[in-house]
Amino acid sequence: MKKSVFLKIFAALLAILCLLSALVACKKEPTENTPGGGDTPNEETGFVPVLRFAMASDIHLVDSPCIRDEKLQKMFEDAYAYSDAHATYQELDAVFFAGDTVDRGTPLSMERFFTALATHAREETVTRACLGNHEFYHDAAKTVENFRAASGYNDDDSHLVLGGYHFILISPDQNGRGFGADKKAWLATQLSIAAKDDPTGKRPIFVFQHQHVSDTVYGSANTWGIPDLYSVLSRYPQVINFSGHSHFPINDPRSVWQGSFTAFNSASLKGLEMDLIGVADEYIFPTDAEGGWSSTSSGRADGGQYYIVEIDAKNRILVQAFDIVTGTAVIEPILLEEVGDPTKFTYTSDRSYKEEKPAFAKDAEVKQLALSTVYAKFSFPRTANGTYVQNYRCEVYTAGKLVKTVYRLDCGFLFPAPETLSLPIVGLQANTQYEVKIIPVSAWGNEGDPLIFRFTTKDEGTTENGKVFSIAFGEGNAAKDAISDQTLTVTGTPTTVYDEALQQYIGVFDGNSAYEYHDFSLFYEELADGLTFETYLRMDSKPESDYVNPFSNQQGGGYGFEYKSNGKMHFYINVDGTYYNVYTDLAVGEWVHLVGTFDGKELKLYVNGKTPAIVKAVSGTIKPPAAPYLSIGGDSEMGSSGKFATCAIRSANVYAQVLTAEQIAALYNSYK
């Protein structure tokens, strides 16, 4: 046989052998990718996964099913859909949880969590969790015992080897607050074992714990971070550390950190919190898609995020993160080429001065949405370049003097992210010109050039001066705030009916419904010096017991009207932490004009414009509500309205001033 012919036959046999090897290596036939599937990085980098896991934290399941159970189920469904649709590797090998899997640590909630894992995970998928701090809230002394009983684990700490890679999960001690000497010694031993398994030091070692390591990832600079584990982890640059606790969003570029090792902030499946650069609060809660936020968790915007992590045969790690509500990818995929050599780390603190300065588009415009004597609201576009903006610091000037600063979140953590944000400004003076500078602030605190505009408030009126809320009912069960032109949020099924005699729409409430004004918290500071609540209403039934609220904001403080089962209508106010009230008899089916005022010294109730008012001497400072919204048809609570009234309402107004008896009489006469 000629040499050339032999070489051709040998080459053909070699090609067949390679093809057979490739077919054997594939566990499943390739299928088409779902949106967000993983073969785009493959095409660009040659990345072919050999192992895949999902990772989440802070699920906070409770004793009864709720939306958090649905989020946990959806995470499994989405992770499996991603894996099944992958072009080259269809396995989901494991799912890990970094603590706070339950909210109070009761045996029932722990049992429910691990039952959910058994229900949602396929047989081939390993699941493992460690403890956080919330698991210790029920019975700290028995937390580990209850955790082992519910999980079936031998211990609260774990060290697993999957596909040749080491996964270490460590739970806190000290009642969930930190890691003592024994815990650190255990972790040091497990890391030593894992490192010896790879003398090259290039294979990643994955470590999971609940609290962030201090001064690493986003959220670790305050009490969400603890220093306990740094000295141990810093000995191993090949460590990939995942932690939760803060609920801070993954989108923020500070959520990945590389120093002496690599760390990721894993956000939360329950809901997002964050810091706000320039504001002293340790953390705040996003409340809407317009840039709103609150210092309390009531009304927070829904959300939740988790990771899918893949490793290839070259020990490269591909990290992706997804929004649990929409399934959308929340970051550009992060490819870690080498994890054992800190000199090649790229996600370092150097990014803070290398990033592009945030900038608005050249044609960016501000639009006026509402304007009164004391209030204005505008919309403005988000920045145009790719830099992650954390917030907008909006400085308000008059006559060249800074008089107010308003902060608005960028909302880049929402999916889809809004194109424009809103800017409400309260506490203004009538007939005054203002200049506003909207300054974009990046995650690293770098500032862009401001977007500048000017406006002038309306002339001073009579009762209109100081009005901060005024309901306007409309056709089709619609209701809005006439001051800001904001459509009100609906709880239940409140309705509107056109009243021929009054020649206007009125609101009708069935005892299970309310409208809510979610910008009302903006005015709490303005209302602190004195206020007026005014309404024209008809109660259609008495509560069988206790009370109902036709127009109120009294959760954790505040003010509002309350109708008792004995037929008395009260006007309440919380002063220095104590509720005080004045009241009058009110029959069912009777239209009545009610006005409650407080000036820091006296609490008054006017009925149908009559004087003298019902008066109680009360001295002190108004305690603002904890719930950041006003309820019409009920009372504000920490989720949505409650204590619903069966009534009809013609008008409901709030003033950041104390109306005089003459003004109140004039109001009543205007209704007649």
C-alpha positions, 0 to 999 in steps of 0.5 A: 500500500502506498504511503499516501493512501495509508495516510488518507485511510488513517485520517478518515479513521481518526475523524470517525473516532473523533466524531464518535467521541463527541457523540458519546460525550453529549448526554442529550441531543442539542435543542434550540435555545430559549431567550437568554440561552447560553450559546452566544458566549460559546460562539464568541469565546469557545466556552462549552460548559461541563457543569452548571448550577443556580444560586439564590439567597433570601427567599424568606418563606413563611408558614403559609403559601405566598408569592415567595413560594411562587418565586422559588418555583419559578426560579427552578422552572426558568433554570431548567428551561435555560438548561434544557434549551442550551446548545451543548450542555443540558444539565442543571447539576445543582442549586445552592441557597445562601441563607435566609431561606425562611423568614422566622425560622419556625420548624413549619417554614423550614419543612415547607422550604425543603419540601419545595426543593424536593418538589421542584428539583429533578432527581439529578439536581443536587440542592443544598442550603446553609443558614442565615440570620432569619432562621434564628429568629424563632428559637435560636437554641434549636435552630440548627436542630430544626434545620437538620431535621427539616433538611435531612443534612448531617450538619448545618455546614456542607462540603460537596464535590461535583464534577471534580469541583468543590462547593463549601457552604458555611452557616453562621453561629452566634445566633446567626450574627457571625462566624466564631473561631470554630466556624473559621477553623472548619472553613480553613480545613475544608479550603485546605482539602479543596486546594490540595485536590488541585495543585495548580491553584487554577480550579475554582473553589465555590464558597457560600455563606449568608453575610457578605464579607466586609468591604467586598461586594455591594452591600458589604460596607455597612452592617450587612457585611461582617469581617469574620471570614476574610482572613480565611478566604483571602489565602485562596485566590481561587475562591468564588464566594457567594453571599446575600443578606443585603438584598441589594440588586445584582445589576449594580456593578459593585455586586462583583468584586475581585481582590484577594479572591472573587465575590458576588452579591446574590441579591434576593428572591423576596424583593430588592433593597439598596443604598442611596448615594448621598442619603444617610439611610443605611438602606431604602426600598424602591417603590415604583417604576418612576424613581420613587423610594421609601425608608420603609418596606411598605409599597416596595416594588416587586422583584427578585434576582438569582444566578446561573453559573457555568464552568468549562473544561478550562476552569473558566466561569460564566456568571449570568443573573436573571430577574425572577419576575420577567426571566430577563437577564439583568447583567451582561454575562461575566466571564472569569478567565482565570481565578487563581491569579489576582494579578489578572483580576479585572473586577477590581476597585480600579473600575471606580475611576475608569468608568465612563462619566454618566451623561444625558442625551443631547436632546434630553428634555424635561416635561411638566406634569403638574404645577400648583402653588406648593407642588410641581411634578416633572418627567425626565429621561434616564441617561443615554450612555451605558454607565450604571446610574445609581440615582439622580440628585435633583437640586432645587434653587431659587434666587441662586440659593439651594433650597431643596434636594430630591433624590430619584432612583434610576430604576435600571434594576427593573425589567423592563426599565422605564425610559423616563422617571418622575420628579415630584417637588414639594414645599414650594412657595407661591409665584416663585421661580425655581431652577432645578439641576438633575445630576446623574450619579453612578454606582461609584459616586461619579457625577455627570453634567446636570440637566437644567430647567426652570419653572415658576409656581402658580399665584397664591390662592385662598384654600387652594394655597397649601392643598397637597391632595385633592381627589377627582373621580371620573368615568369608568371607575377612574380616580386621580389626584387633581394636584399631581394628575396622578392616577390612583392605585386601586385595591378591590373594586371601588366604583364611580357613579355620576350624580345628576344632582351634584353634576359630578362623579362620586366614589362609591365604596363597598366595604372591600375597596379603596383608592390609594395615593402613593406619592403622599409620603412626599408631603409628610414633612410639609404636614408636620407643622399643621394640616387640614383633612377635609371630606364630604361623604356619606356613610352607608353602613355602620361596622358590626364591631370595631371601626372602619376608615373612609379617608385615612393614613394612620398606620404607625402614626399619621391622621385620618377619619374613623367611623366606629360601630357606635355611630361616632365619626372620629378625626384622629392624629398621632402626636409624639407617638400617641393617638388623639381624637375628636368626634361627632355623632353621624347617622348612616345615609347622611351627607356630611362635610367634615374638616379636621385640623391640627396646629400643634396645640389644638385638634379640631373637628368642624361639622357642616361648616359650623362653629365653634368646632369640637376642640381638644387641647393637644400639644406636640409634634405630629408623628408621620405614618409608617405606611407611605400612602393615603387611602380613600375608602380605607386606611393605609396598612403596611401592604395595601389598604384595610379597614374598608368603609361602606360609603360614598365620597364626593370630595377628599382633600388634604392641606399643608396648612390649618384652614380658618373657620371662615375658610371652612365655612366658605368651603361648606357653602360652596358644596351647597 
